[in-house]
Amino acid sequence: MNRHFPSASFPCVALALALAASACQSIGPGTVPRDRFEYSGSISDSWKRQLLLNIVKLRYLDPPIFVDIGQIVAGYSLESGVTAGGQLSSIDAIQGNSVALGGSAKYTDRPTITYVPLTGNKFIKGLMTPLPPESLFFMIQSGWPADGILFAGLASMNGLKNQETSINGVNPPDPEFMRVLELLRRIQLSGGVGLRVQVDAQKRQTNILTIRKQDVGDETRADTAELRKLLRLDPEASEFRLSFGSTQADDKEVAVVTRSLMHLLATMAALVEVPPDDLANHRATPGFESAQAGEKPVRMIEIHSSEEKADDAFVSIHYRDHWYWIDDRDLKSKRVFAFMLMLFTLADTGEKEGLPLITIPAQ
C-alpha cells in the first residue's frame, strides 16, 4: 500500500508502532475462563452420549466400549508485525513526500487432546465388582433420595429381592422390597436415618446404619417400626451393621447385595425402547415390554427411540438408523442417569495407565 501524505502525517508511524507493541501482550489469561467452560461442557456432553450409547448397545448384545479423555493441552500463538517506510524529498516539495505502511497478523489455535481407552484387567474388574454398600448409603446421607438410589444400586436387602433383568426379560420386585424403599425415603426426609463408620482397637472398620427411635414424630416412629418388621430387625435397636451379603447373620445386621456397574448398565438397557421389528427379528433382547400379564415391573428410566431426532432431548445418540434419547422434562430419568455417571467415580476401577508424554513446542 503506497499513498502520499503530508509531512505532518509522519507521527502516524509512531502511533502504528505503539499499537503493534501493545498487541504483543499475552493472550493466555483471557482464554482461561472460556476454555474451562467450553471444555468442561464438551467433556460432560461426550460422557453422557457415551454412556447412553453403551446402554443402548447392551440391548443389542453389542459390547460396551469406554474411552476417557486423558489430557487436554491448549496452545495458542499470535504473531503480528508492522512495517513503515517513507521518502522525504525536500522541505518545500511537500507533494514529493511519501509514506508506506504495512502490517501482518497470524493467530494459531493448536489444542492437543489425548484419548485413553478404558480397558485391561483393572477396569474390567471395576465394572464387574459390586459397588461398596457404604457408598450408596453415604450418598443417601448426603441428600440423594433413598428410594431412587437403592432401587438402582441394590439387588436385594435382607433377602427381599429387587427387580431383575436377564436375557429373557424383566422379573418384577418383591412388594416388600418396594415398601422398604418407600419407608426409607420417608424416614430419610424426617432425618431419622444415617450412616457412620466405627473403627475398633484392631483398626477394623465397621459401617453402622442408624435408625432413630427417639426425638422423632409419631408417623416416623410408626414407619421405623414397620421397616424393622419387614427387614426382620431388632425392634428395640437403633444401630445395625451394614454388610454385603444375601442373608443377614442376626437381627442387628442389614445385609445388602449391591449391583456392579455392568449389572446396572444391563438393567437400564432392558428399559430402552427399541423398534418392534428389532424385537420381532431377535436383533434386540427382550426387555421391559416382555413382562407377563399381571406382573408390575417398575420403570427406572425411560429411553425413547424414533427415526427422527428429538427436539427437546437431555441427551441423544444415533445408533442403527434410529435416534435414542432421554426427555429433558423427565426429571426421574435424568436423576437416574446422573446417578449412573456418578457411580463411575465410586467404582474402584484401579489406577489409570500411564499417559503418553506430550511435548508442546514453544510458540
N, C-alpha and C positions, 0 to 999 in steps of 0.2 A: 504494500500500500504506500504510494508516494503522493503526497499532496504538499502544496506550498502554503506556508503560514507566515504571518508577520513575525518579526523578531521577538515581539512580546510574548509569543506562544512558547518560547523555549522553557519556561517554568513547568509546562505540562510534562516535559520529560522527567523532571524530578518527581512530580506527583505520581506518574506511572510507575517509576521505580519504587516509590514508597508503598504503593498498593501491592506490587509484586512481593515485596518483603513481608507485608502483613499476611499474604496468602500462604506463607511458608510455616505458619503455626500448625501444631499437631492436630490431626483430625480424629485421633483415637478417643479422647474423652467424650466427644459428642456422640460416638457410636455406641457407647456402653448402654445407656437406657434403651435405645432402640433395639440393639442386638439381643439383650437379655429378654426383653418382652417377646420379640418375634421368634427367637429360637426356642424359648420356653413353650410358646403356643404351638409351634410346629412339632416339637417332641411330644407334647401332650396329645395332639391330634393323631400323630402317627402311632402312638401306643394304643389309643382307642381303636383305631382302624385295624391294627394288627391283632388285637385281642378278639374283636368281633369276627374278623376273617377266620381265625383259628377255631372259634366256637362253631361257625357255620361249616367249616371243613370237617370237623369231627362228626357232624350229622351225616356226612357222606363217606365216613371212614377214611378221610384223607388226613395223613399225619400232620400234626401242627408243627410249625417252624417259627422260632422266635429269633429276632435279630435286634441286638441292643446297639445304642449309639455310644461308642467308647470314648470319643474325644471330639471336640469342636475347636478349631483354631481359625479365627477370622483375621485375615491380613489385608490391610489397606495401604495404598500409596497414592500420593498426589504430587505430581511434578508440574511446575509452572515456570514460565520464563518470559522475559520482556527484552526486546531489542530496540535500540534507539540510535538514530544516526542523523546527521544534518550537514548542511553546507552553507557557509556564510561567505557571500561574495564581497560585499563592502557595506559600509555603514549607510551610504546613500542609496545603494541599489537594493532596495527592500524587496522588489519583485524577484530578485535573483536568489534570495534566501530560500532554503528548503529543509524540511524535517521529515524523516522516515521513522515510523513507529511500527513495531511488530510484537506479537505475543503468542504464546502456546501454553496448553494445559493438557495433562494426561492423568486420568483417575483410574485406578485398578482396584477391584474387589476380588480377592482370591481366597475364599474360605477352604479349609481342609477338614473334612469330616471322616471319621473312622468308624466303620461298622464292624460289630463283633457278633457272629452267630453264637447263640446260647446253646451249646452242645456239650457233649462229654459226660462223664460219669457223675460229676458233682451236680450238674444242672438236672440230669435225669432223676437223680436221687431226690433233688429238691422238689421236682414235680410229683414224684410218686410217694414221698414221705407224708404221712398225715400231719396236719397243722398242729402245733402245740396247743393243748386246751387252754392254757392260761392266756395265750394271745387273743383268742376270741373273747374271753371274759374280761380282759383288760380293755378291749375295745368297747364292750358294754359299759364298763365303769367310766370310760371317757365320754359316754353320751350316745354312742350308736345304739339304735333300737334293738333290744334283746331278741325279739321275735324274728326280725329280719336276719340278724347275724347268725343265730343258732339254726334257723331253718336252712340257710345256705351252707353253713360250715359243719353241721353235725350229721352223722349217720344214725346215732342213737344216744339216748340218755337213760341210764339205769334200766336198760332193757327195752325201753319204749322206742320204737323204730320210726325214723323219719321217712319221707317219701324217697323211693329209689328208682333209678332208671337203669335200663340194660338194653342190649341189642333187641330185646323182644318188646320193649315199650316201657311204660311207667307203672309202678306199683304205688298206690296211694299210701299216705302215712297213717300210723295209728291215731285214732281220735284223741287218745290220752296225751300223745306227744304234742299235738297241736294245742291242747288245752294247757299243757305245761308252758308252752311258749307264750300263750296269751297271759297267763298268770305272772310269768317272769317280767313281761313288759309292763304290766300294771304295777307290780312291786317295784320295778326299776323307776317308774315315774314318781313313786312315793318316796324314793330314796332308801328303800329297805333292803337292797341287795348290794353286795360289794365283794371285792377280792383283795386279799393281802398275801404276802409271801412271808413264811416263817422259816427261820434257819435254826437248827438245833446245835448242840455243842460240837458235833462231828461235822458241822458245816453242810449238812444235808438240807436241801431246800424242799419245803412243803407248801403247796398252794392251798390256801384256806378260802373257801366260799362262805360268806356270812349272809345269813338271812335273819334280819332283826325281828324280835318279838316285842321289845319294849319301845316306848315312845313312838308308836305308830297308831293310826286310826283304826277303828273297828273294821272297816272294809278291808284295809291292808292286812290286818290280823287274820281275818277270815280267808283271804287269798293265800297267805303263807301257810295256814293250816291245811288248806286243800292241796297246795303244792307239796307239802311234806307227805301227805297221804298218797298222792299219785306217784311220787318218787320213792315211796317206802322209806322215808327218813324218820329219825327220832323226832317225835312231836315236841319234845322239850329242849332239844339242842338248837343252838343258833349258829354254830360253826361246823363246817363239813369239809372233809378233804376232797380236793378236786384231782381226779386221776384219769388216765387213759385206760379204757377197758370196756368190754361189752356188758359186764355184770359187776355189781357193787360187792365189796367184801363184807360190809356190815351196814347198819342203818345210819352211820355217820360219814358216809362216803357218797360222793356224786361221781359216778363213772360215766365217761362220755367216749364215744368213738368219733373222732373228727375225720373229715374228708381231706384228701390230698388235693392239690391244685388240679391234677389230671382228672380226678373223680368229679370235682366241681365243674370243670370245663365240660365233661361229658354230660353232667346233669343239666347244665344250661343248654347244651347242644340239642338235647331231646325236646326243648321248648321252642326251637326255631321253627317258624312257619315256612314250609317248603312247598314247591309246586306239586299239585296232586299227581301229575304224570311221573315225577321222580319217585314218588312212593309206589305208584302202581307198577312201575318198571323196576322196582327194587334197586334204584340208584342211591336212595337215602334210607337210613334205618328208621324203624317205627319210633314214634315219639309220643308227644302229649295227646295227639288225636287218636291214638290206638287204645285209649282207656275203654274198658268194658262198661256196658250199661250198668248203672247202679254205683259205679265207682266215682269217687270225688277227688281226683288229683288236684293239687294246688299249683297254680302257675306262679313261679317265682319271678320270671322275667318274660316280657313279650318282645320277640324279634320278628318283625314283619318282612314280607318279601313281595316283590312286584317286578314287572318288566320295565317300569319307568322309575326314575329316581325320585324319591320323596322330596317335597319342598321344605318340610319342617322336620328335619331329622337331627337328633342329637349326635349320632354317628352313623355312617353308612358305608357299605363296601359293595363292590361289583364282583360277582362270582357265578360262574356257569350261566352266563347270559341273563342273570337276574340281579336285582338290587335287594340288599338286606339292610335293615335299619331299625333303630330304636327311636320311637317318637319323642321329640323334645318336650312334650307335655306330659309324658308318662313318668312321674316322679318316682314311683316304686321301682320301675325297671332301671332308671338312671341311678338310683341309690344302690341297687344290687350290682350294677355294672361297675360303679365306682368302688364298691367294696371288693370286687374281684381284682381290680387294679391294685388296691392296697395289699391284698394277700400276697402278691408277688414280692412285696418288700418284707412281709412277715415270714415267708417260706425260707428255709435255710438252703439256699442254692450253692453255698460254698463260695470260696474266693474266686473272683474273676481271673481269667487267664491274663498273662502279661500283655499289655498293649504294645503294638509296634512303635518303634522310635520314629518320631516325626521331626524332621529338620526344616525349620522355617527360614528361608534366606532373608538376609537384611534387605530392605527395600530402599 
